[in-house]
């Protein structure tokens, strides 16, 4: 089975942990009480793909600076990065993405990186003012519409276009 380290980065409260929960357990907790991620939490998640099983070791990193510790240490040897933002946010969230993108390049080199707008169920898909020249998609952990970022990573990390059936997501 192919295994890859995928880091999930972004500001606090953008939906990184909700994304992981949806992928890992196919659930969304509507009574969610915010508990900040401390440092990084690694979630191995297996996917059935058109080219066999793949395991992403998804590193859910802290969004709040006070809990982020040695951020660059979590990025070392990453195969891909998903940069998340809350679609309801103002430009400060986008500025943080630019900073994180530069930090990832400095630490990991030119690994595949993707920008993911979270909470598309609240904010309709529309134009955003991102200056990052990266592939972009939107998700909703509430509705379960979370397969696009996984497909983007799969297409780049494994030769060929690997499309997963969202129902095949397993832990």
Secondary structure by P-SEA (a helix, b strand, c coil): cbbbbbbbbbcccccaaaaaaaaacccccccccccccccbbbbbbbbbccccbbbbbccccccccccccccccccccccbbbbbbcccccaaaaaaaaaaaaaaaacccccbbbbbbcccccccccccccccccccbbbbccccccaaaaaaaaaaacccbbbbccccccc
